[in-house]
């Protein structure tokens, strides 16, 4: 449920577990019933990327420029911190519709979901499975056989900088850090914090076991 004062035109919410952007037709019915059906969308790098924010993989922050003003949204212990030029901490927010309201309040510009196309997250947010090249056997320069080898999906993928762990089935992304440690390896603690998707503590523990085995291999 979303509080009435948190509902605004063109706001992005979950409705029936799918992201929607509220348009005029959504306000023609029972607004109270609509409020009970909506679920706020938590801020994460992929959701911000869909609104044309640029992800900074080294810090986890996301930024977007309006004219000469650069707005930075940085992950904090609780929620996300808003930064403006000369203002390192303008407050904390938690949901995508709050980002939209803040942006419109300052710049009188709406942030829109992309048109009905399937977005491809940037490489800093996802890791694609390794593709094994085709194996072609020749004998005396004569084509004899052609075999394409398809690698099996792994249950998890670790990003190149060891900052993100992705689950391939029932898609979820965890941030890898020393917070909420699950195990110790190579002189440091390793923990996982959910960034995107749906997962419970048991899922986090299973992911941690895979990560420990992967790092030890």
DAVENDA-V395654 format. One record per helix or strand of 2 or more residues. SS is the DSSP state (a for helix, b for strand). FROM is the first residue (numbers start at 1). TO is the last residue. Records with the same first field share a line. If there is no record, write none. Layout:
BEGIN
SS->FROM-TO  FROM-TO
END
This chain:
BEGIN
a->4-6  24-27  31-37  45-50  96-107  201-216
b->12-15  18-21  38-40  54-55  62-66  69-75  80-84  92-93  135-139  142-147  156-158  164-167  172-185  188-197
END
